[in-house]
Amino acid sequence: MSGELSPIDQAKFVAAKKAVEYVEDGMRVGLGTGSTAAWMVRCLGEMVREDGLRIKGVPTSTRTAALAQELGIDVVSLDEAKWLDLTIDGADEFDGELNLIKGGGGALLQEKIVATASDQMIVIADVGKEVESLGHFPLPIEVIPFGWQTTRALVEEMLVSMDVLGRDVTLRMSGDRPYVTDEGNHILDLHLGRIGNPRQLSMVLNQVPGVVENGLFIDICDIVCVGYGDGRVEVRDINDGTVRQDRLDFVESDNLFSDLSD
Ligand SMILES: O=C(CO)[C@H](O)[C@H](O)COP(=O)(O)O
């Protein structure tokens, strides 16, 4: 693979590279899932190998666990780590209050548990993920397979009662079979268009029997690192209201690319 990155990968890379600056020796770090989070895992792997960084990483999916192990990161379970200093993860959408939609990669349940068990959550995203209001990206909810069609009907009924406009609820597929999460569940994608009150929707969805968790992350994210295709990165901190700008160069590294050879 050549060292040339597409603008979108450059944006994901700089967001990830900026976020790993928050990782300190000895930390217990939640490792997110998805293509942006994979850049973060590669950056951490390089810091472990090249700089002797010692961290314990808690992955949020079997995919991330495999990548982290391959790159030499010490992987432990959440129960072993118990509590985390920091989680770094991607997102499908984020708004001005740093509320998120996650779960496009199907890992929302472990991602939410891990992020909630962390002192701090940093989201890494290219600027295309920023929205004025959440909901253009279909909202994933994880449901148990038993009676999933009944669960879907109950969710649809609930959306009608809440006067939510778009109510198309689809079962996520993997080829010709329902997608199965790491926890053995299915995913329903809610095509809503715009979510007027994400906090309320999140609470109500989780009360439907059969729904395990939803992909709305409310008041969980502290910082977002927003990457741009030209190498700029903006760090927005919701707690102190600061916005900082930086520019990072992509330096081709065999280590960073070692898992991208296909
Ligand atoms: O929530 C997620 C996985 O469940 C991902 O963080 C989200 O889908 C973003 O993925 P990507 O960085 O590939 O765009």
The ligand as an SDF file (V2000), in Angstrom:
LIG
                    3D

 14 13  0  0  0  0  0  0  0  0999 V2000
  -20.1390    3.2810   16.3170 O   0  0  0  0  0  0  0  0  0  0  0  0
  -19.3160    2.7270   15.6530 C   0  0  0  0  0  0  0  0  0  0  0  0
  -19.2240    1.2600   15.5330 C   0  0  0  0  0  0  0  0  0  0  0  0
  -20.2900    0.6300   16.2000 O   0  0  0  0  0  0  0  0  0  0  0  0
  -18.3030    3.5220   14.9030 C   0  0  0  0  0  0  0  0  0  0  0  0
  -17.5750    4.2800   15.7920 O   0  0  0  0  0  0  0  0  0  0  0  0
  -19.0020    4.4000   13.9280 C   0  0  0  0  0  0  0  0  0  0  0  0
  -19.8040    3.5750   13.0930 O   0  0  0  0  0  0  0  0  0  0  0  0
  -18.0220    5.1970   13.0760 C   0  0  0  0  0  0  0  0  0  0  0  0
  -17.3160    4.3300   12.2300 O   0  0  0  0  0  0  0  0  0  0  0  0
  -16.2700    4.8830   11.1930 P   0  0  0  0  0  0  0  0  0  0  0  0
  -15.1420    5.4870   11.9550 O   0  0  0  0  0  0  0  0  0  0  0  0
  -15.8520    3.6590   10.3930 O   0  0  0  0  0  0  0  0  0  0  0  0
  -16.9860    5.8990   10.3160 O   0  0  0  0  0  0  0  0  0  0  0  0
  1  2  2  0
  2  3  1  0
  2  5  1  0
  3  4  1  0
  5  6  1  0
  5  7  1  0
  7  8  1  0
  7  9  1  0
  9 10  1  0
 10 11  1  0
 11 12  2  0
 11 13  1  0
 11 14  1  0
M  END
$$$$
